[in-house]
Amino acid sequence: MTAKGGASPSPGGAGAAAGTGRLFTVGLVTAWYSSNIGVLLLNKYLLSNYGFKYPIFLTMCHMSACALLSYAAIAWLRVVPMQLVRSRLQLAKIATLSLVFCGSVVSGNISLRYLPVSFNQAVGATTPFFTAVFAYLMTVKRESWVTYLTLVPVVTGVIIASGGEPSFHLFGFLVCIGATAARALKTVVQGILLSSEGEKLNSMNLLLYMAPIAVLLLLPATIFMEDNVVGITIELAKKDFTIVWLLLFNSCLAYFVNLTNFLVTKHTSALTLQVLGNAKGAVAVVVSIMIFKNPVSVTGMLGYTLTVIGVILYSESKKRSSKPLTS
């Protein structure tokens, strides 16, 4: 019973607010899934099916869009408060991260020229294995033996999937492994370089500083390794202007992958993001097979399934080992 004249909270209003919150979270997750899978499939289409064989230039387009849209989101729309770089040393650390990040994205795009998305995702699922290896080598951080044991199905699954992959390409496989290792290395290096309280940046501000550095790093690589790519793109645009819209949409989508990743983490948790990420890989595999009609074998699917199970077990083991012991 409430005091006379006082307003009691409305159960209906609280329920509506909770429902709206859930709907908002579902919308965010849907946007994150759509942008992640969309940029992956569009990269595959451009680099393989469309015949735009310039992965470094494509990555530079992505980074250019990330630089411009990050600035607009932070400086103008104030999605997050702007965090300033405090020293030259911190800037050097960000540049190092940007270099590793460029390596992972370019390698990933190159692999899409040679491998189907389904197999690319299977190899990418081994990221926890490389993260554990680099964490041990660079920080001498040991996990429990159970955690290391869960990495066995992760690696075994990829070996099985490789043997059963009808479209297996050795160079594409090696480059994809390199991209996965570089992705894991960035995570570990980021934890080491930006570990002090004064240097920590949220993912949106980190992208704001990494993206322009990435463009500067990729520009000479594009000029020397993808000769006359701008001229070729202009010629393609004269014949079919669709390529311009595809590149613009693809580049903007690459930014929204980072934006939705940040928002989903903010409104859920890093653990939820990890679980959703595991499921996203499986969704990407199914969607890519439906769109590109690439052949898959039962052996390949069994291998990929084993890898995903291993990743789930690894995540569960890490979660349990991070819980404080209670008496």
Secondary structure, DSSP 8 states (H G I E B T S, - for coil): ---TT-----HHHHHHHHHHHHHHHHHHHHHHHHHHHHHHHHHHIIIIIS----HHHHHHHHHHHHHHHHHIIIIIS-SS-------HHHHHHHHHHHHHHHHHHHHHHHHHHHS-HHHHHHHHTTHHHHHHHHHHHHH-----HHHHHHHHHHHHHHHHHHHT-TT--HHHHHHHHHHHHHHHHHHHHHHHHT-STTT---HHHHHHHHHHHHHHHHHHHHHHHSTTHHHHHHHHHHH-THHHHHHHHHHHHHHHHHHHHHHHHHHS-HHHHHHHHHHHHHHHHHHHHHHH-----HHHHHHHHHHHHHHHHHHHHHHHHHS----
